[in-house]
Amino acid sequence: MNADGRKGVVVPEEWVHAAYNLETWARMYSFKINGCSGRRYWPRIESTTVIIPPNHRPQVDRPTKKMKSNDEHALPTSSCVTH
């Protein structure tokens, strides 16, 4: 039994990790990050390394559907015959 006399009732704060508390969330987002106005304010570095983007590879997708050829001599097929 719990301290209040109820059997099997557990307070969520006892088994939920502290990372999910509102106090933890408020502490993590309490600071403010100020953005930079542009590239001219970025710090200059003395490096000769040039980073190039990776090679572009086309996205793999489903193969194209093969369409039936338009044969002018083919007769339309139907299950019923009209006279």
N, CA, C and O of each residue as an XYZ file, in Angstrom:
332
protein
N       0.832     -1.190      0.000
C       0.000      0.000      0.000
C       0.870      1.244      0.000
O       1.990      1.246      0.512
N       0.324      2.309     -0.591
C       1.028      3.588     -0.590
C       0.783      4.308      0.728
O       0.047      3.825      1.588
N       1.402      5.453      0.871
C       1.269      6.233      2.099
C      -0.162      6.709      2.306
O      -0.599      6.883      3.444
N      -0.899      6.923      1.214
C      -2.273      7.408      1.358
C      -3.277      6.265      1.495
O      -4.480      6.516      1.568
N      -2.810      5.014      1.531
C      -3.676      3.877      1.758
C      -4.213      3.217      0.506
O      -4.943      2.231      0.610
N      -3.879      3.724     -0.687
C      -4.365      3.115     -1.925
C      -3.373      2.063     -2.385
O      -2.160      2.262     -2.322
N      -3.897      0.963     -2.840
C      -3.049     -0.147     -3.257
C      -2.782     -0.067     -4.757
O      -3.723      0.068     -5.540
N      -1.515     -0.148     -5.174
C      -1.147     -0.213     -6.583
C      -1.133      1.116     -7.313
O      -0.874      1.137     -8.516
N      -1.398      2.216     -6.644
C      -1.392      3.518     -7.302
C      -0.013      4.136     -7.127
O       0.490      4.269     -6.011
N       0.595      4.513     -8.265
C       1.943      5.075     -8.223
C       1.894      6.491     -8.772
O       1.221      6.758     -9.768
N       2.597      7.382     -8.128
C       2.693      8.763     -8.589
C       3.626      8.787     -9.795
O       4.721      8.230     -9.721
N       3.226      9.419    -10.918
C       4.068      9.399    -12.125
C       5.473      9.953    -11.909
O       6.415      9.494    -12.555
N       5.634     10.919    -11.025
C       6.947     11.503    -10.786
C       7.936     10.481    -10.238
O       9.146     10.697    -10.311
N       7.447      9.382     -9.694
C       8.335      8.369     -9.132
C       8.965      7.487    -10.202
O      10.056      6.960     -9.988
N       8.313      7.311    -11.346
C       8.848      6.402    -12.360
C       9.145      7.053    -13.702
O       9.709      6.401    -14.580
N       8.778      8.337    -13.892
C       9.095      9.052    -15.131
C      10.458      9.722    -14.969
O      10.734     10.322    -13.929
N      11.307      9.624    -15.985
C      12.648     10.202    -15.937
C      12.567     11.719    -15.802
O      11.610     12.335    -16.271
N      13.557     12.316    -15.171
C      13.573     13.761    -14.928
C      13.659     14.566    -16.217
O      13.322     15.750    -16.222
N      14.100     13.954    -17.304
C      14.200     14.669    -18.580
C      12.831     15.080    -19.105
O      12.741     15.980    -19.941
N      11.772     14.443    -18.636
C      10.427     14.736    -19.125
C       9.655     15.692    -18.218
O       8.471     15.935    -18.454
N      10.288     16.228    -17.203
C       9.628     17.187    -16.315
C       9.559     18.561    -16.961
O      10.420     18.916    -17.765
N       8.545     19.328    -16.614
C       8.426     20.693    -17.129
C       9.557     21.577    -16.616
O       9.998     22.490    -17.314
N      10.020     21.312    -15.416
C      11.122     22.115    -14.876
C      12.391     21.912    -15.699
O      13.134     22.864    -15.935
N      12.642     20.691    -16.134
C      13.812     20.408    -16.969
C      13.682     21.106    -18.309
O      14.650     21.684    -18.803
N      12.494     21.061    -18.904
C      12.246     21.732    -20.182
C      12.462     23.239    -20.037
O      13.097     23.852    -20.895
N      11.947     23.840    -18.970
C      12.093     25.281    -18.756
C      13.554     25.661    -18.565
O      13.986     26.715    -19.031
N      14.319     24.811    -17.882
C      15.745     25.080    -17.685
C      16.510     25.020    -18.999
O      17.410     25.828    -19.228
N      16.161     24.071    -19.868
C      16.875     23.907    -21.136
C      16.594     25.055    -22.103
O      17.480     25.447    -22.862
N      15.388     25.595    -22.089
C      15.018     26.649    -23.030
C      14.967     28.032    -22.382
O      14.324     28.937    -22.912
N      15.628     28.200    -21.257
C      15.603     29.487    -20.571
C      16.546     30.508    -21.203
O      16.347     31.709    -21.021
N      17.555     30.072    -21.933
C      18.512     30.992    -22.542
C      18.039     31.397    -23.931
O      17.149     30.767    -24.504
N      18.633     32.435    -24.455
C      18.257     32.949    -25.766
C      19.483     32.936    -26.669
O      20.565     33.361    -26.263
N      19.314     32.447    -27.893
C      20.395     32.453    -28.872
C      20.098     33.563    -29.868
O      19.063     33.551    -30.535
N      21.001     34.511    -29.964
C      20.827     35.608    -30.906
C      21.434     35.226    -32.246
O      22.547     34.705    -32.313
N      20.702     35.486    -33.288
C      21.178     35.169    -34.621
C      22.189     36.187    -35.121
O      22.338     37.266    -34.548
N      22.873     35.834    -36.186
C      23.868     36.694    -36.807
C      23.225     37.383    -38.008
O      22.441     36.759    -38.723
N      23.534     38.631    -38.237
C      22.885     39.397    -39.300
C      23.351     39.024    -40.699
O      22.620     39.270    -41.658
N      24.507     38.456    -40.856
C      24.970     38.103    -42.193
C      26.360     37.505    -42.183
O      26.994     37.389    -41.134
N      26.836     37.120    -43.386
C      28.142     36.471    -43.506
C      29.290     37.388    -43.109
O      30.344     36.915    -42.681
N      29.098     38.672    -43.244
C      30.212     39.578    -42.929
C      30.539     39.578    -41.437
O      31.615     40.029    -41.045
N      29.635     39.084    -40.609
C      29.881     39.024    -39.171
C      30.435     37.674    -38.722
O      30.740     37.491    -37.544
N      30.566     36.733    -39.649
C      31.133     35.440    -39.303
C      32.619     35.610    -39.019
O      33.272     36.435    -39.659
N      33.166     34.854    -38.080
C      34.601     34.978    -37.802
C      35.431     34.422    -38.957
O      35.098     33.382    -39.526
N      36.514     35.123    -39.298
C      37.428     34.687    -40.357
C      38.388     33.658    -39.787
O      38.855     33.781    -38.654
N      38.677     32.634    -40.594
C      39.651     31.633    -40.177
C      40.738     31.547    -41.237
O      40.503     31.808    -42.417
N      41.918     31.180    -40.797
C      43.049     31.023    -41.700
C      43.198     29.540    -42.019
O      43.901     28.815    -41.315
N      42.545     29.098    -43.065
C      42.605     27.695    -43.454
C      42.649     27.605    -44.969
O      41.983     28.365    -45.672
N      43.447     26.661    -45.462
C      43.526     26.460    -46.908
C      42.645     25.296    -47.351
O      42.590     24.980    -48.540
N      41.969     24.670    -46.426
C      41.103     23.541    -46.750
C      39.811     24.049    -47.375
O      39.133     24.917    -46.826
N      39.490     23.489    -48.529
C      38.251     23.854    -49.208
C      37.300     22.672    -49.111
O      37.643     21.554    -49.495
N      36.125     22.921    -48.604
C      35.129     21.862    -48.482
C      34.224     21.925    -49.698
O      33.566     22.936    -49.944
N      34.197     20.836    -50.457
C      33.353     20.802    -51.649
C      32.116     19.953    -51.351
O      32.180     19.023    -50.546
N      31.007     20.267    -51.990
C      29.797     19.486    -51.737
C      29.921     18.087    -52.333
O      30.709     17.881    -53.256
N      29.162     17.131    -51.825
C      29.233     15.772    -52.368
C      28.639     15.706    -53.769
O      27.866     16.574    -54.173
N      29.018     14.653    -54.507
C      28.474     14.461    -55.846
C      26.978     14.197    -55.765
O      26.498     13.505    -54.867
N      26.255     14.763    -56.720
C      24.806     14.577    -56.754
C      24.480     13.224    -57.366
O      24.957     12.891    -58.451
N      23.678     12.460    -56.676
C      23.210     11.181    -57.202
C      21.700     11.259    -57.347
O      21.013     11.701    -56.426
N      21.174     10.835    -58.492
C      19.718     10.897    -58.644
C      19.032      9.949    -57.663
O      19.566      8.901    -57.301
N      17.854     10.345    -57.251
C      17.104      9.550    -56.299
C      16.610      8.263    -56.954
O      16.129      8.275    -58.087
N      16.733      7.177    -56.242
C      16.274      5.892    -56.750
C      14.770      5.819    -56.524
O      14.283      6.061    -55.419
N      14.043      5.483    -57.587
C      12.597      5.395    -57.445
C      12.083      4.154    -58.156
O      12.862      3.298    -58.575
N      10.802      4.067    -58.284
C      10.204      2.905    -58.920
C      10.520      2.913    -60.406
O      10.638      3.981    -61.007
N      10.658      1.735    -61.007
C      10.905      1.700    -62.450
C       9.678      2.194    -63.213
O       8.547      2.102    -62.735
N       9.929      2.717    -64.402
C       8.816      3.238    -65.189
C       7.933      2.098    -65.656
O       8.402      0.994    -65.929
N       6.657      2.386    -65.740
C       5.693      1.375    -66.152
C       5.723      1.249    -67.664
O       5.649      2.250    -68.377
N       5.831      0.021    -68.155
C       5.845     -0.198    -69.595
C       4.407     -0.143    -70.098
O       3.551     -0.917    -69.670
N       4.168      0.775    -71.005
C       2.823      0.936    -71.562
C       2.668      0.024    -72.773
O       3.637     -0.272    -73.473
N       1.443     -0.411    -73.007
C       1.176     -1.218    -74.195
C       1.291     -0.326    -75.417
O       0.932      0.850    -75.378
N       1.793     -0.896    -76.497
C       1.951     -0.094    -77.712
C       0.584      0.165    -78.331
O      -0.313     -0.673    -78.245
N       0.433      1.319    -78.949
C      -0.810      1.677    -79.624
C      -0.801      1.042    -81.006
O      -0.226      1.598    -81.941
N      -1.417     -0.084    -81.137
C      -1.469     -0.788    -82.415
C      -2.790     -0.433    -83.093
O      -3.858     -0.752    -82.572
N      -2.724      0.214    -84.233
C      -3.944      0.651    -84.920
C      -4.764     -0.525    -85.424
O      -5.976     -0.392    -85.591
N      -4.147     -1.661    -85.669
C      -4.848     -2.807    -86.231
C      -5.520     -3.659    -85.158
O      -6.283     -4.570    -85.480
N      -5.253     -3.381    -83.930
C      -5.842     -4.194    -82.881
C      -7.309     -3.834    -82.716
O      -7.670     -2.657    -82.701
N      -8.140     -4.837    -82.594
C      -9.568     -4.625    -82.405
C      -9.859     -4.525    -80.922
O      -9.237     -5.211    -80.110
N     -10.802     -3.672    -80.571
C     -11.150     -3.603    -79.153
C     -11.817     -4.903    -78.720
O     -12.662     -5.447    -79.430
N     -11.439     -5.375    -77.586
C     -12.018     -6.616    -77.091
C     -13.174     -6.293    -76.174
O     -13.091     -5.385    -75.347
N     -14.258     -7.043    -76.323
C     -15.386     -6.883    -75.419
C     -16.003     -8.245    -75.184
O     -15.854     -9.161    -75.993
N     -16.683     -8.365    -74.089
C     -17.247     -9.658    -73.741
C     -18.629     -9.875    -74.348
O     -19.109    -11.007    -74.387
N     -19.274     -8.817    -74.819
C     -20.599     -8.984    -75.410
C     -20.553     -8.604    -76.890
O     -19.787     -7.729    -77.294
N     -21.365     -9.259    -77.671
C     -21.409     -9.013    -79.111
C     -22.731     -8.334    -79.426
O     -23.788     -8.818    -79.022
N     -22.684     -7.221    -80.143
C     -23.914     -6.518    -80.528
C     -24.205     -6.785    -81.991
O     -23.276     -6.866    -82.794
N     -25.456     -6.922    -82.356
C     -25.863     -7.200    -83.736
C     -26.551     -6.027    -84.329
O     -26.966     -6.074    -85.486
